[in-house]
């Protein structure tokens, strides 16, 4: 049997968890959340014209978004916003965060001869 439960920091306390962060003190969790938030905001700022425009129109300063409390400044995105953006720039709209050079072409390959079904 395969166990996906990680024996980490929490194992010393008699509990089992999937990740060490589950048993970390609140300060460590908050620090990790802030680092991940900063990474996500940096990615959106660089790659997403949709969110760059939304935050600019809302008057939000990207550099002042530091933590969870600052997210109150960010306007909510509703489904109609996404629909409108798709209509404005089909087929993916400005929410698409990858450039055409980073796209990969995914197409089905023919099955190898041994895997092809045979007719009876």
N, C-alpha and C positions, 0 to 999 in steps of 0.2 A: 504494500500500500504506500502511495506517495503522500507525504505530508507537506502541505504548502504553508504551514504555520512556522513562523520564524522564532527560533529560540534566541531572544536578544535581552535587552535591558530588563524587560518585564519578567523574564523567566526567573530572575533573582527574587522577584516578589511572589513567585508561585503562580503567576498568570502567564498565559500564552497569547501572543498576538501576531498579526501578519507583518507588522513593521515596528521598528523601534520608536518611531514618532508617536505611536499610539500610547506609549507608556512614558513619554517625555514630559518634563514639567511644562506648565502653560507658557512660560517665557520662551522656551525653545520652540514650541509650536507656533507662537506668534512670530518669532523671528523667521522661521521657515515659510510661513504664509506670506510675510512681507517680501521675502526674496523671490518667491514664486510670482507674487503679484507684480513686482517690478519687472521681472523677466517677461511676463505676459503683456504688460503695458508697453514695454520696449518693442516687443515684436509687433503689436498692433500699430504702434506709432510709425514704425518703419514700413510695414507691409500692407496696411489696410486703409485705403482711401475712404472707405465708408465710415470707419470710426474716427479717423482724423477729422473729417468734415463734421461729423456729429458733435464731437467735443469742441471744435472750434466755434460752431454755431451756438453752442450752449455757453460759451465763454469760459470753458474749463482750461486751466493751465496744466499741461502734462507734467511739468516739473514739480508741481505742488501735490500731485497724487502720490502719497507715500505709504498710506496704510488703509486699513479697512474703513476707518471713519471718513476718509477723504472720498470714498466711493459714493457718498451721498450727493456729491456734485455732478456725477456722471448721469446723464439722462437715460431712462430705461429704453430699451429697444423692444418694440412690439412687433408682432407678425406683419402688420400693415407696412411698417417701415422697411422691412426686408422685401416685401412684395413690390413696393414702390421702387426700391433700388434695382430690383431685377428688371422691371419695366424700363427704367432709365438706361440701363446698360446691359442688354441681353448678351449672351445666354446666362452668365453667372452673376452679373452685377458687380458693383465695386466691393462687395463683401468677400469676393474671391481673393485670397491673400497670396497666391502664388503667381509668379510671372510665367509667361508662356515658356520660357527656357527651362523652368523647373518642372514643367508638366512631364509626365511620362505617358507614353502611349501604351495602353493596356488593351490587348486584343487576344482572343482565344487562340491557342496554338492547336494544331491537329494532334490528336492522341498518337502515341507511338504505335507502331504496327501490332505489337503484342496486346495492347489494351483496346484495340478497335473491336467492336462487336462483329461477330461473324454471322452471316445469314445461314439459317438452317435449311 
